[in-house]
Amino acid sequence: MDFTAALRRERLVAIVRGKDPDASLRTVLALVEESIALVEISLSGTEAASVIRRARAELGPDAWLGAGTVLTAQDAETAADTGANFIVTPGLGAGVDASVRRGLPVLAGVATPTEVIAARAAGATALKLFPAANFGGPAYLKALRAPFPDLPFVPVGGVDAAAAGEYLALGATAVGVGSPLVGDAADGGSLTALRQRAAEFRAVTS
């Protein structure tokens, strides 16, 4: 299955950004156990490259395991070398270009029509509408899809369970969710609470 098909099927990307590498790994594994198949590990988290490498070893070669906050060509190389099989960026630039050259699917950050056009020209696989809440939330997605009705948008930023349902109803391919889903689990917080939140989001996105 290619990345776009996975986005359309799963409709949810979990974003893990933690201060505790061991807790971050436990969080990734718990999310996958709760049937959240697309997990992004942000490179801005503590020892993120090690977390990706360890998660890949635990989950095997076929799991969808992404590297997020990829800004530079070196970030893209690090992500690929540690086993990430998709890339997420907050915007356009060298991180997108290097990832495309490596043949990795890219969920590229965009906020405006001009950036949407540029992202597609750069070879982005899907479009991370970010920061979605600050640009008007579901209403902005609706407006942006008018000139781009067939492109795969994934709103990220301030997406709680209620907003996730709204975005998906308006045609988002998937949503990306960080703290409303992960909470403090990646910093050592409760995995039980994480699993409960995961069930709530799966109910909305399934």
C-alpha angles and dihedrals in degrees: 000000000000123000097257091051090049091052091050092049100042099033091194134082115190115213117210119192112162143170093210114062095200092048090047090055092048089050093053092049093047092051091052090047087055090057097258097138101179113066126172120198111203116227087218089072122094113281089348095165090057091048091053092048093049093045091052090052090051098043101040131229100300101056118108103244118165138191116224136196089038104171108156140037088253090054089054092050091048091050093050093045093052094052106264111153098191133035131217123195133184091222145345128295142078095343091059094044095049093046092052090050089054089053094245121144111248130209096199125199116244135165107171138042090253090055091048090056092046093048093053091047089052091055101257113168096209138001124247106207099212137212084008100175093050092053095056104285120235092353090060092049089052091051093046094050091058093078093029105039097154102045121106108246123187112188114213131178125062093009111155124173094273093049090046090060092049094050093049092048088054093054106272110155091218141333129239116221130188125161098009086063106026098037110172096328094109089054093052101280129140118309089193090061089045091055091050092052090046090056090051092052093044089054090056097043101039 
